[in-house]
Amino acid sequence: MRRSKSIEALLRKSRDGVGDLKQAYEASLHAKAVSQELKVDIKNIFENLRSCLDYLAQEIFENCCPQSKPPDRLYFPMRMSRQEFDQAVNKYFPNLQKKKPLVYNFLESSQADAAF
């Protein structure tokens, strides 16, 4: 994976940030107010984690759909419904279910409601 170092760095950064986040959260409980800094910290951790997924989507596309034209933008296909998921996978990862069923199953299992 070409992007593995970036993914590892983002995961480390997120993991390290969770400790500080817990302390800030406890302080906010005592203060009965959530600071703007805490909100930003939470947002940053989720953005870093989302970036990991998007890097993974790029790797999946390059390794599993090499003959396909790369889309202008490619994001990890997290969707709220089966129909939206199927549309995203068909659009951004053509023939993935047929050619790489294990990868497809991984993407499918990562959905909010994996049983959809």
Backbone hydrogen bonds, N-H to C=O, Kabsch-Sander energy under -0.5 kcal/mol:
donor,donor_aa,acceptor,acceptor_aa,energy
4,S,1,M,-1.0
7,I,3,R,-2.4
8,E,4,S,-2.9
9,A,5,K,-2.3
10,L,6,S,-2.5
11,L,7,I,-2.6
12,R,8,E,-2.5
13,K,9,A,-2.6
14,S,10,L,-2.3
15,R,11,L,-2.9
16,D,12,R,-2.9
17,G,13,K,-2.0
18,V,14,S,-1.4
19,G,15,R,-0.8
20,D,16,D,-0.9
21,L,17,G,-2.4
22,K,18,V,-2.5
23,Q,19,G,-1.7
24,A,20,D,-2.5
25,Y,21,L,-2.6
26,E,22,K,-2.5
27,A,23,Q,-2.3
28,S,24,A,-2.1
29,L,25,Y,-2.0
30,H,26,E,-1.9
31,A,27,A,-2.3
32,K,28,S,-1.1
33,A,28,S,-1.6
35,S,33,A,-0.6
39,K,35,S,-1.9
40,V,36,Q,-2.2
41,D,37,E,-2.6
42,I,38,L,-2.5
43,K,39,K,-2.3
44,N,40,V,-2.8
45,I,41,D,-2.1
46,F,42,I,-2.2
47,E,43,K,-2.5
48,N,44,N,-2.4
49,L,45,I,-2.2
50,R,46,F,-2.5
51,S,47,E,-2.3
52,C,48,N,-1.6
53,L,49,L,-1.6
54,D,50,R,-2.3
55,Y,51,S,-2.6
56,L,52,C,-2.1
57,A,53,L,-2.3
58,Q,54,D,-1.9
59,E,55,Y,-2.1
60,I,56,L,-2.8
61,F,57,A,-2.6
62,E,58,Q,-2.6
63,N,59,E,-2.4
64,C,60,I,-2.7
65,C,61,F,-2.3
68,S,65,C,-1.6
78,M,76,F,-2.0
79,R,77,P,-0.7
85,F,81,S,-2.3
86,D,82,R,-3.1
87,Q,83,Q,-2.4
88,A,84,E,-2.3
89,V,85,F,-2.8
90,N,86,D,-2.6
91,K,87,Q,-2.1
92,Y,88,A,-3.0
93,F,89,V,-2.5
96,L,93,F,-1.9
99,K,95,N,-2.9
100,K,96,L,-2.7
104,Y,100,K,-2.4
105,N,101,P,-2.8
106,F,102,L,-1.8
107,L,103,V,-2.4
108,E,104,Y,-2.8
109,S,105,N,-2.5
110,S,106,F,-1.0
110,S,107,L,-0.6
111,Q,108,E,-1.4
112,A,79,R,-0.7
114,A,111,Q,-0.6
114,A,112,A,-0.6
116,F,113,D,-2.8
